[in-house]
């Protein structure tokens, strides 16, 4: 998919505003409970998946209140379970929006990176041609960029086309 030249940079004010927004999102005052799980904890910690959510919701909103004799308190109180589910729901709203923002930022970064790479590849090819014509300084550019392009493109030996 061809793109127009992005040819932009963020202003200092834009960088400051984005960083301030990220800092605000990470602030303890805005997200009072913050955990940084290990990879192992992410795998092993029980979780509410789409398939389990309805059961957890019914247990907390219906079964627990209507069957107080079954709520032992060893895993917390009915009120605490209700708070946990409410917090889960609140955070879920933000996660979807944050994922959209991250996707936009990543896609935009990829476009900029693609354009920078395309420019670099063109410079490399031009420097190789210039070096072949003994243009001063071209060898240094081609030699410096060569490792980036090793193993790419036509390597000379084309494998045979398999016959059916």
C-alpha angles and dihedrals in degrees: 000000000000118000132199113249106281092205097167140118128194117257119239088252091053093049090048092048094049092046091048091051091050091047090050091051091052095045116118089228091062098038106027095182114052125167131184105200124197119242089255093051090051089056099043106033110102111249144186109249125182088266093052101040097085091051093049091047093050092046093052100037101035117012099042097049093042095046105041091160089066095053103093100178094227089114094038134282129298089252092052091050089050090051091049092053093045090050090047090053092047093051092045089064091055096044092060092051093045091050089053091051093048090049091052091048092047093047091048091048090050091053091050091046092048091052092047090049092048090052091048092050090051090050090049093050091046091048091051090051091045091049090053086056092048096248107171113253095012093106091057092053094045093046093048094050098038096090090059091058100038112127094018126113129006111352094189098247108085113194115240118264109251116242118225 
